[in-house]
Amino acid sequence: MIRFEQVSKVYPDGTRAVDDLSFEVAEGELVTLVGPSGCGKTTTMMMVNRLIEPTSGRVLVDGEDIATLDPVKLRRRIGYVIQQVGLFPHRTILDNTATVPALIGWKRPKARARAAELLDLVGLDPATYGPRYPAQLSGGQRQRVGVARALAADPPVLLMDEPFGAVDPVVRERLQNEFLGLQATVRKTVLLVTHDIEEAVRMGDRMAVYGSGRIEQFDTPASVLGAPATPYVAQFVGADRGLKRLSVTTVEPDDLEQPPVVRLDEPTGAAASRLRGEEARWAVVLNEGGELHGWVGADELSLAGAGSVADLARRMEAWVPLGAPLKQAFSEMLQYDAGWVAVVDGARFLGVLTPAKLHEALRRSVDADALGVGRGEVDFDSVADA
């Protein structure tokens, strides 16, 4: 969808902002451009909508050389989200959101209907927020409006320049989650500029790590963290890149252990006897449908009189869905001081992830990338000996 062919940007004073850049962004892919200030990442992004013109080389969008296109018409085909949002202070939120559809000739009712649809999509009730003005919204809400406005004319390409940098860390993480959920639905081709390696890792399908005007590595976040291409990339992503990799390595079925399981309606005596035979200190409690209910200790079962497991079962606090990042599982362990986390698919219990299995999953992921194979194909002995 977006292709750079040997693109350079040299300013009159000799500053080479971008030097012989070649890369491609696939349709529906979210690519993060990350690097220190002045490395050329924003210049790269702004050449896509011709806010900056390249000195040499070609930029193509959907197969067309954008140098041959009218820049105003080109920009109306490309969504643009910036850090400070840039809403018109004198226009309502609904009219702000309808700006681009109106510019490209949509009738007012159609443009406003599309704006209302997009506001709802980003979690802002159009009946409540549509009549308001930007000054009446929080920073996070204005940022959502900026995203809605960029999507209003249904552009195939979305450019985002530090889109979440102007809000506090809690709101920032929530906005990142909301955008990733939105992207899963709309599947736009996105270039997102950031100086934050954590954000680049979390958001990108692939990431471009910039040095001075050049891309030092262009790969998946997992590969960049697991196998930095150059000493510069290794230094940039940080010595804690193993911890960062937890964010992009997911919990898979092969990572799980199978603990003892008891049922809610099972008599306490029978459950206690079974756990003694297995020399288990605790068991996961499931309902009759095999769904996770909680957990129970073996000592409690042994000391209980007549009754069922349901009388003793405790709530399961530490759990994650299948496919969650290992970082989320690790956070649950720390938050609840738990020696394991339950893993579910919907409500159905699949197994537990222990610290040892979490570490093994991370090592398998690193080795799998290095060998170019799936995690399940990595021999455990090679991981254990690493």
C-alpha positions as CSV (number, residue, x, y, z in Angstrom):
1,M,0.0,0.0,0.0
2,I,2.9,2.4,0.8
3,R,6.3,2.0,-0.8
4,F,9.4,4.1,-0.5
5,E,12.0,3.6,-3.3
6,Q,15.4,5.1,-2.6
7,V,13.9,8.2,-1.1
8,S,16.2,11.0,0.3
9,K,15.4,14.4,1.7
10,V,18.3,17.0,1.7
11,Y,17.7,20.5,2.9
12,P,19.4,23.6,1.4
13,D,21.9,23.8,4.3
14,G,23.1,20.3,3.5
15,T,21.1,18.5,6.3
16,R,20.3,15.0,5.1
17,A,17.0,14.3,7.0
18,V,16.3,11.0,5.2
19,D,19.0,9.0,3.3
20,D,18.2,6.5,0.5
21,L,15.1,5.0,2.3
22,S,13.5,1.9,0.8
23,F,10.7,0.0,2.5
24,E,7.1,-1.2,2.0
25,V,4.0,-1.2,4.2
26,A,1.5,-3.8,3.4
27,E,-2.3,-3.1,3.1
28,G,-3.9,-3.3,6.6
29,E,-0.5,-3.2,8.4
30,L,0.4,-0.9,11.3
31,V,4.0,0.0,11.1
32,T,5.7,2.1,13.9
33,L,8.5,4.5,13.1
34,V,10.7,4.8,16.2
35,G,13.9,6.6,17.0
36,P,15.3,9.7,18.7
37,S,14.4,13.3,17.9
38,G,15.8,14.4,14.6
39,C,16.3,10.9,13.1
40,G,14.0,11.4,10.1
41,K,10.9,9.5,11.2
42,T,8.4,12.4,11.0
43,T,10.0,13.6,7.8
44,T,9.4,10.1,6.4
45,M,5.7,10.1,7.4
46,M,5.1,13.7,6.1
47,M,6.4,12.7,2.7
48,V,3.5,10.3,2.3
49,N,1.0,13.1,2.2
50,R,3.4,15.6,0.5
51,L,3.6,18.0,3.4
52,I,7.3,17.5,2.7
53,E,8.6,16.7,-0.8
54,P,11.5,14.3,-1.3
55,T,14.7,15.4,-2.9
56,S,15.1,12.2,-4.8
57,G,13.4,8.8,-5.1
58,R,9.7,7.9,-5.2
59,V,6.9,7.4,-2.8
60,L,4.0,5.3,-4.0
61,V,0.5,4.9,-2.4
62,D,-1.6,2.1,-3.7
63,G,0.7,1.8,-6.7
64,E,0.6,5.5,-7.7
65,D,3.6,7.8,-7.6
66,I,2.2,10.5,-5.4
67,A,4.4,13.1,-7.1
68,T,2.0,12.9,-10.0
69,L,-1.1,13.5,-7.9
70,D,-2.7,16.7,-6.8
71,P,-1.4,17.2,-3.2
72,V,-4.7,18.6,-1.8
73,K,-6.7,15.7,-3.2
74,L,-4.1,13.2,-2.0
75,R,-4.3,14.6,1.6
76,R,-8.1,14.2,1.6
77,R,-7.5,10.5,0.8
78,I,-5.2,10.1,3.8
79,G,-6.1,10.3,7.5
80,Y,-3.8,12.4,9.6
81,V,-3.7,12.3,13.5
82,I,-1.3,14.6,15.3
83,Q,-0.3,14.9,19.0
84,Q,-2.1,18.2,19.6
85,V,-5.2,16.9,17.7
86,G,-5.8,20.2,15.9
87,L,-9.5,20.5,16.3
88,F,-11.3,23.7,15.2
89,P,-12.2,25.4,18.5
90,H,-15.2,27.2,17.1
91,R,-16.9,24.1,15.6
92,T,-18.8,21.4,17.4
93,I,-17.3,17.9,17.8
94,L,-19.8,16.6,15.3
95,D,-18.8,19.2,12.7
96,N,-15.1,18.8,13.5
97,T,-15.5,15.1,12.8
98,A,-17.4,15.7,9.5
99,T,-14.7,18.1,8.2
100,V,-13.1,15.9,5.5
101,P,-16.4,14.3,4.2
102,A,-17.7,17.9,3.8
103,L,-14.5,19.0,2.0
104,I,-14.7,16.2,-0.6
105,G,-18.4,17.0,-1.4
106,W,-20.5,14.8,0.8
107,K,-24.0,16.2,1.5
108,R,-24.3,17.7,5.0
109,P,-26.7,15.0,6.3
110,K,-24.5,12.2,5.0
111,A,-21.3,13.8,6.4
112,R,-22.9,14.3,9.9
113,A,-24.3,10.8,9.9
114,R,-20.8,9.4,9.2
115,A,-19.4,11.6,11.9
116,A,-21.9,10.3,14.4
117,E,-21.1,6.8,13.4
118,L,-17.3,7.4,13.9
119,L,-17.8,9.1,17.3
120,D,-19.8,6.1,18.5
121,L,-17.0,3.8,17.2
122,V,-14.4,5.6,19.3
123,G,-16.6,5.4,22.4
124,L,-18.1,8.9,22.4
125,D,-21.9,9.0,22.4
126,P,-22.7,11.4,19.5
127,A,-25.9,12.6,21.3
128,T,-23.8,13.6,24.3
129,Y,-20.5,14.8,22.8
130,G,-21.5,15.8,19.2
131,P,-23.0,19.2,20.3
132,R,-20.0,20.1,22.5
133,Y,-16.9,22.1,21.6
134,P,-13.3,20.9,22.0
135,A,-12.7,23.0,25.1
136,Q,-15.4,21.0,26.9
137,L,-13.6,17.7,26.4
138,S,-10.7,16.1,28.2
139,G,-7.4,15.5,26.4
140,G,-8.1,11.9,25.9
141,Q,-11.6,12.6,24.5
142,R,-10.1,15.2,22.1
143,Q,-7.6,12.6,21.0
144,R,-10.4,10.1,20.2
145,V,-12.2,12.8,18.2
146,G,-8.9,13.3,16.2
147,V,-8.9,9.6,15.3
148,A,-12.6,9.7,14.4
149,R,-12.0,12.8,12.2
150,A,-9.1,11.0,10.4
151,L,-11.3,8.0,9.7
152,A,-14.4,9.9,8.7
153,A,-13.9,9.7,4.9
154,D,-12.8,6.1,5.2
155,P,-9.2,6.7,3.9
156,P,-7.1,3.6,3.1
157,V,-4.1,5.1,4.8
158,L,-3.7,6.7,8.2
159,L,-0.7,8.7,9.4
160,M,-0.3,9.2,13.1
161,D,2.4,11.6,14.5
162,E,3.0,11.0,18.3
163,P,-0.8,10.5,18.6
164,F,-0.9,9.6,22.3
165,G,2.0,11.7,23.6
166,A,-0.1,14.6,25.0
167,V,-2.0,12.7,27.6
168,D,-1.0,11.1,30.9
169,P,0.3,7.5,31.1
170,V,-2.9,5.9,32.3
171,V,-5.0,7.6,29.5
172,R,-2.3,6.9,27.0
173,E,-2.4,3.1,27.6
174,R,-6.2,3.1,27.4
175,L,-6.1,5.0,24.1
176,Q,-3.5,2.6,22.8
177,N,-5.8,-0.3,23.7
178,E,-8.8,1.4,22.2
179,F,-7.0,2.1,18.9
180,L,-5.7,-1.4,18.6
181,G,-9.2,-2.7,19.1
182,L,-10.4,-0.2,16.5
183,Q,-7.6,-1.2,14.1
184,A,-8.7,-4.8,14.4
185,T,-12.1,-3.7,13.0
186,V,-11.2,-1.1,10.3
187,R,-7.8,-2.6,9.2
188,K,-6.3,0.6,7.9
189,T,-2.7,0.9,6.6
190,V,-1.0,2.9,9.3
191,L,2.3,4.7,9.8
192,L,2.7,5.7,13.5
193,V,5.6,7.9,14.5
194,T,6.8,7.6,18.1
195,H,10.0,8.1,20.1
196,D,8.8,5.6,22.7
197,I,10.1,2.1,22.2
198,E,7.4,0.6,24.5
199,E,4.7,2.2,22.3
200,A,6.4,1.1,19.1
201,V,6.7,-2.5,20.4
202,R,3.1,-2.6,21.6
203,M,1.4,-1.0,18.7
204,G,3.3,-2.2,15.6
205,D,2.8,-5.2,13.4
206,R,6.3,-4.3,12.3
207,M,8.6,-1.5,13.4
208,A,11.3,0.6,11.7
209,V,14.1,1.6,14.1
210,Y,15.7,4.8,12.8
211,G,19.3,5.9,13.2
212,S,20.3,9.1,11.6
213,G,18.2,9.4,8.5
214,R,18.3,5.6,7.9
215,I,16.4,2.6,9.1
216,E,18.7,0.4,11.1
217,Q,16.2,-2.5,11.4
218,F,12.7,-3.1,9.9
219,D,11.1,-6.2,11.4
220,T,8.5,-7.5,13.8
221,P,8.8,-6.1,17.4
222,A,9.6,-9.6,18.6
223,S,12.5,-10.0,16.1
224,V,13.8,-6.5,16.9
225,L,13.8,-7.3,20.6
226,G,15.1,-10.8,20.3
227,A,17.7,-10.3,17.6
228,P,18.8,-6.6,17.2
229,A,20.4,-6.2,13.8
230,T,23.1,-3.8,14.9
231,P,24.8,-2.6,18.2
232,Y,22.9,0.7,17.7
233,V,19.5,-1.1,17.7
234,A,20.5,-3.2,20.7
235,Q,21.4,0.0,22.6
236,F,18.3,1.8,21.5
237,V,15.8,-0.9,22.5
238,G,17.6,-1.2,25.8
239,A,19.3,-3.8,28.0
240,D,15.8,-4.8,29.3
241,R,14.7,-5.9,25.8
242,G,13.9,-9.3,27.3
243,L,11.3,-7.8,29.5
244,K,9.9,-5.7,26.6
245,R,9.6,-8.9,24.6
246,L,7.1,-10.1,27.2
247,S,4.7,-7.6,25.6
248,V,4.8,-9.2,22.2
249,T,5.0,-12.9,23.1
250,T,1.6,-14.4,23.7
251,V,0.4,-17.3,25.9
252,E,-0.1,-20.4,23.8
253,P,-1.7,-23.8,24.7
254,D,1.7,-25.5,24.7
255,D,2.9,-23.2,27.5
256,L,0.3,-24.5,30.0
257,E,0.5,-27.1,32.8
258,Q,-2.5,-29.1,33.9
259,P,-3.1,-28.9,37.6
260,P,-5.5,-31.1,39.6
261,V,-9.1,-30.1,38.9
262,V,-12.2,-30.6,41.1
263,R,-15.9,-29.8,40.4
264,L,-18.1,-27.5,42.3
265,D,-20.6,-30.3,43.1
266,E,-17.9,-32.8,44.1
267,P,-18.1,-34.0,47.8
268,T,-15.3,-32.5,49.9
269,G,-14.2,-35.9,51.1
270,A,-13.8,-37.4,47.7
271,A,-11.9,-34.3,46.5
272,A,-9.6,-34.3,49.5
273,S,-8.8,-38.0,49.0
274,R,-7.9,-37.4,45.3
275,L,-5.6,-34.5,46.1
276,R,-3.8,-36.5,48.8
277,G,-3.2,-39.3,46.2
278,E,-1.8,-36.7,43.8
279,E,0.2,-35.0,46.6
280,A,-1.3,-31.7,45.5
281,R,-1.6,-28.7,47.7
282,W,-4.4,-27.0,45.8
283,A,-6.8,-27.6,42.8
284,V,-8.7,-25.5,40.3
285,V,-12.4,-25.5,40.7
286,L,-14.6,-25.8,37.6
287,N,-18.4,-25.7,37.2
288,E,-20.4,-28.4,35.5
289,G,-19.7,-26.9,32.1
290,G,-15.9,-27.0,32.5
291,E,-15.7,-23.2,33.1
292,L,-13.3,-21.6,35.6
293,H,-14.9,-21.0,39.0
294,G,-12.0,-20.6,41.4
295,W,-9.6,-22.6,43.4
296,V,-9.5,-24.6,46.7
297,G,-6.7,-25.7,49.1
298,A,-6.1,-29.3,49.9
299,D,-5.8,-28.6,53.6
300,E,-9.2,-26.9,53.6
301,L,-10.8,-29.9,51.9
302,S,-9.2,-32.3,54.4
303,L,-10.5,-30.4,57.4
304,A,-14.0,-29.8,56.1
305,G,-16.9,-31.9,57.1
306,A,-19.7,-33.1,54.9
307,G,-20.5,-30.8,52.0
308,S,-19.3,-30.0,48.5
309,V,-16.4,-28.2,47.0
310,A,-18.7,-25.2,46.3
311,D,-18.7,-24.5,50.1
312,L,-15.0,-23.8,50.1
313,A,-14.1,-22.6,46.6
314,R,-12.3,-19.2,46.5
315,R,-12.5,-16.7,43.7
316,M,-9.7,-16.9,41.1
317,E,-8.1,-13.5,41.0
318,A,-5.0,-14.3,38.8
319,W,-6.2,-15.3,35.3
320,V,-5.6,-14.2,31.6
321,P,-7.2,-15.2,28.3
322,L,-5.4,-17.4,25.9
323,G,-3.4,-15.2,23.5
324,A,-2.7,-12.5,26.2
325,P,0.9,-11.1,26.3
326,L,3.2,-12.8,28.7
327,K,3.7,-9.4,30.3
328,Q,0.0,-9.4,31.3
329,A,0.4,-12.9,32.8
330,F,3.5,-11.8,34.7
331,S,1.7,-8.7,36.0
332,E,-1.1,-10.8,37.3
333,M,1.4,-13.0,39.1
334,L,2.9,-10.0,40.8
335,Q,-0.3,-8.2,41.5
336,Y,-1.9,-11.2,43.3
337,D,1.4,-12.7,44.6
338,A,0.4,-15.8,42.8
339,G,2.6,-18.8,41.8
340,W,0.7,-19.3,38.6
341,V,-2.1,-17.8,36.6
342,A,-5.1,-19.6,35.1
343,V,-5.6,-19.4,31.4
344,V,-9.1,-19.4,29.9
345,D,-10.7,-19.4,26.4
346,G,-13.8,-17.4,27.0
347,A,-14.8,-18.9,30.4
348,R,-13.4,-22.4,29.6
349,F,-10.4,-23.4,31.7
350,L,-7.4,-24.5,29.6
351,G,-4.6,-24.8,32.2
352,V,-2.2,-22.7,34.2
353,L,0.9,-20.7,33.4
354,T,3.7,-21.0,35.9
355,P,6.9,-18.8,36.2
356,A,9.0,-21.6,34.8
357,K,6.6,-22.1,31.8
358,L,6.5,-18.3,31.3
359,H,10.3,-18.2,31.1
360,E,10.3,-21.3,28.8
361,A,7.8,-19.6,26.5
362,L,10.0,-16.5,26.2
363,R,13.1,-18.5,25.4
364,R,11.2,-20.6,22.8
365,S,10.0,-17.4,21.2
366,V,13.5,-15.9,21.0
367,D,15.0,-19.2,19.6
368,A,12.1,-19.6,17.2
369,D,12.8,-16.2,15.6
370,A,16.5,-17.0,15.4
371,L,15.8,-20.3,13.7
372,G,12.9,-19.0,11.5
373,V,10.5,-21.6,12.9
374,G,7.3,-21.7,15.0
375,R,7.6,-21.8,18.8
376,G,6.3,-25.3,18.9
377,E,9.2,-26.5,16.7
378,V,11.8,-25.4,19.1
379,D,13.4,-28.3,21.0
380,F,13.0,-27.8,24.8
381,D,16.5,-29.1,25.5
382,S,18.0,-26.3,23.4
383,V,15.9,-23.8,25.4
384,A,16.8,-25.3,28.8
385,D,20.6,-25.3,27.9
386,A,20.5,-21.7,26.6
